[in-house]
Amino acid sequence: MEPIVDPAARNPSTKFPLDGLTVAISSMPQETLIAYGRAAPVLHSFGGVEVVRLSHNLIIKSGAGVLASEGETMRYVMTTFPEVRLPRVYRYFNFDCPFSYFGVKGYIVMDYLDGLSLDSCWDQLSHEAQKNIVTQVAAMVNQLQSIHSGIPGVIGGGISRGIWFSDYGAGPFTTKEVFGKWINWKLGLSKYYGGAAADVPQIEYHHFVLIHGDLSPGNLILDADNQVWLIDWGCAGVYLPIFEAASLKHQVQFPNFAQLLLPLIYNHADELAQLESCSYGIKHVVFSLPPEIASADRTDP
């Protein structure tokens, strides 16, 4: 399957729905904003997530896989890590959507980045250009990991997503103890079913840091000044530092991107092996939880 793209979305002569309007995004009724989005040309649509161009300067990202917590995370990064380049967020909200897995459909209004998505050209770039890009990405990743937290999970609360939380997500993790019980339960399940060696030690969790969680050329934009911008923060959250390297290593489309970036970010072999040992329990025994967490989360009679 290929993403849906409307060439008009990148054409500078296109008249976009919000061009020339003076109404502030912050005060526009949600239903009106959504209606403008339906009339806007599609920049990218794939897997239930759609990005359309509202104006020459603004886009709106929406879908059942989009949560307001992504906008909350982006706003937090903007205000806390000024050296991390990402689109400025202006508004985000959820609507109830009973047919979606998360029960909502999300919308995020943010800046349009005029640049090149690196998945379209990564393999054609020179080795020096690739090194320059990963150096920039590493600097931003290391910025995100410069502040330690004692509380894991999604900024603003909610379900954790990404390859280390299964296709269905996991959590929410309200304390470090809850996270520790969950991750070591998954390790125990992996051992029980033969997906991990019996002598793998339990995972310790001293502190947590903010990670992007989905680093890949498909989530990088290169602008006209050769500066790299990070997009798609749907898997971001506050987790163990090794989660970033583990997610990067296991993205499959651009292995040489991972090979270049991994040595430049937090990447301890023992911690990586421990997390990888949890994989079977996370991916194949998805709904098994520690008894105390399962009883606390149970809502069905």
Buried (B, 14 or more C-beta within 10 A) or exposed (E): EEBEBBEBBEEEEBEBBBEEEEEEBEEBEEEEBBEBBEEBBBBBBEEEBBBBBBBEBBBBBBBBBBBBBBBBBBBBBBEBBEEBBBBEBBBBBBBEBEEBEBEBBBBBBBBBBEBBBBBEEBEEBEEEEBBBBBEBBBBBBBBBBEEEBEEBBBBBEBBBBBBBBBEEBBBBBEEBEBBBBBBBBBBBBBBBEEBBEEEBEEBEBEBBBBBBBBBBBBBBBBEEEEEBBBBBBBBBBBBBBBBBBBBBBEBEEBEEBBEBBBEBBBBEEEBBBBBBBBBBBBBBBBEEBBEEBEEEEEEEE
